[in-house]
Amino acid sequence: MSNLQPLPKRVQTAIQNQHVSSEILLAWVQLAVVSLFALFYFIAPKTFAPDAEIKPVPWILAGYFAFTLLRLILASRQRLPLWLTYLSGVVDVILLLAMIWSFHVQYKQPPSFYLKAPSLLYVFIFIALRALYFDFRFLAVTGATAALGWVAMVLYVIYRDPQHSMITRDYVTYLTSNHVLIGAEVVKILVIVMVTLILVLAIIRSRRLLVQAVSEGITAEELSRFVPEVVARQAAQAEEHLQTGGGEVREASIFFCDLESFTQLSESINPVQLIAVLNEYFAAVTAPIEACGGVITQYQGDAILASFNLPNALEDHAGKAIRTAIEIQRLLESREFSGGIRLRCRIGINTGIVVGGLVGSSRLLGYTVHGVEVNFAARLEQLNKEHGTRIIVSERTRRLAIAGTGEDRFQFTALGETVVRGRSVSVPVYSVGY
């Protein structure tokens, strides 16, 4: 491969995986090509003399088949050395030229006879196959071997018998006899060189696009760890840079979860253990949130803010938010975290019209949800302290959850109407049993 050192290790690995795939694909294509060569040879009528002293084509095809099969096996096992990748292009061309060279012996003709063999066209297949690598060096080596090989073939014709070089300047004589037209052979060599150079330029440009595409793909993958996946996809596919402002307005169920007695916990264990416990906790509760279709928009200290139905559309979002809360409470009751620590959390869920979008500066953005309904969900979480409960939901959330299946599938307990900060009037709230 070409120098990948300036690239991040992950990008190098991704490109190397592409290289391995190309190796296997090229080996299969070569196997198909040699099989096609063999088929044409055996079904085509033989016009050479029956008493021909040498019939090298079957041997060359057999050797080429064995070499290609070896490449396929090594490539499939990812054990193909770099030098063999270079050598394969050289061997392909040499075997082809050797077969073409043998024609004048096989058909008992002067060496100039093989210069008119249409089999030379196969060399362009071998050159083009190297374009699958996205590395111009393999292609350049194969093209250079083909051009120099044909030069050697022409020189052999000219100098094998200098007294009868068969050189002519008459085009008609060239076409109708075994004479050699130097200009025609120069054109063949130039065409091989030009095709190689054109493909080299194309591969250089394609490789740049490949590196860019791989880098952007990895960036989008990493970005999805900080913002919702749908936002990461939008960033990767956006025609312009994403900017703050705007946003999507939609009804959503806002899920707010906060650890109980976190301050006391942080004072009782060392910071390293605290981080380990928090990471375990976040990993544990994130799974049911994502499984039910929720999207975590913020980690705020030990608290989690998630939304259901924004940015991803989600049916029965209120019911799924409640189901998530129940699963999390059951999960925390059944497991311990690092050092045998048990954790408890309080959850508030509210459903209403919110706006989701990017916030921050032009250089640093983050995705979150805004609106009074978001604040209300946080207030409901805090109400659990007053009522000694674990899950409290709003009236709108309860109604939508019941409407989701046409029946009351959750154990709601009315807590009466409560004046919640941020609301001008008292509102009914409900706890959920689990």
LINZI-V807452 format. One record per pair of residues at least 24 apart in sequence whose ideal C-beta (glycine too) atoms are under 7 Angstrom apart, sorted by the first residue. I is the first residue (numbers start at 1). J is the second residue. Records with the same first field share a line. If there is no record, write none. Layout:
BEGIN
I = J  J
END
This chain:
BEGIN
1 = 135
2 = 135  137
7 = 211
10 = 218
11 = 211  214  215  218
14 = 214  218
15 = 210  211  214
18 = 134  210
19 = 133
20 = 78
22 = 132  133  134
23 = 75  80
24 = 75  76
25 = 132
26 = 129  132
27 = 68  71  72  75
28 = 72
29 = 129
30 = 68  129
31 = 68  69  72
33 = 125
34 = 61  64  65  68
37 = 61
48 = 106  107
49 = 108
52 = 106  108
54 = 102  105  106
55 = 106
56 = 99  102  106
57 = 99  102
60 = 95  98  99
63 = 95
64 = 95
67 = 91
85 = 138
86 = 138  141
89 = 126  130  138  141  142  145
90 = 141  145
92 = 126  142
93 = 123  126  142  145  146  149
94 = 149
96 = 122  123  126
97 = 149  153
101 = 153
109 = 178
110 = 166  178
111 = 156  157  160
112 = 157  166  178  179  180
113 = 178
115 = 153  154  157  180  185
120 = 188
123 = 192
124 = 195
127 = 195  196  199
128 = 199
131 = 199  203
134 = 203  206  207  210
135 = 203  207
136 = 200  203  204
139 = 196  199  200  203
140 = 196  200
143 = 192  193  196
146 = 192
147 = 189  192  193
150 = 188  189  192
151 = 189
154 = 185
227 = 366  367
228 = 295  297  311  367
230 = 311  312
231 = 311  367
242 = 358  365
244 = 358  359  360  365
246 = 357
247 = 355  356  357
248 = 310  311  355  356  357
249 = 353  355
250 = 309  310
251 = 309  351  352  353
252 = 307  308  309  310  317  354  369
253 = 308  309  317  318  321  349  351  397
254 = 307  349  350  354  369  373  374  377
255 = 294  306  307  308  321  324  347  349  377
256 = 303  305  347  348  377  378  381
257 = 285  303  304  328  345  347
258 = 302  303  345  346  381
259 = 302  343  345
260 = 344  345  346
262 = 302
269 = 339
273 = 338  339
276 = 338
277 = 337  338  341
278 = 302
280 = 337  338
281 = 337  343
284 = 331
285 = 328
288 = 324  327  328  331
289 = 324
292 = 320  323  324
293 = 320
294 = 321  324
297 = 367  368  369
298 = 368
307 = 356  369
310 = 354  356  369
311 = 356
316 = 404
318 = 351  397  400  401  404
319 = 401  404
321 = 349
322 = 349  393  401  410  432
325 = 349  391  432
326 = 432  434
329 = 390  391  434
330 = 434
346 = 381  384  390
347 = 381  390  391
348 = 377  378  379  380  381  383  392
349 = 377  380  393  397
350 = 376  377  380  394  397
351 = 394  396  397  400
352 = 396
372 = 422
375 = 422
376 = 420  422  423
379 = 420  421  422
380 = 429
383 = 418  429
387 = 415  431
389 = 431
391 = 431  432
392 = 429  430  431
393 = 430  432
394 = 427  429
395 = 427  428
398 = 430
END
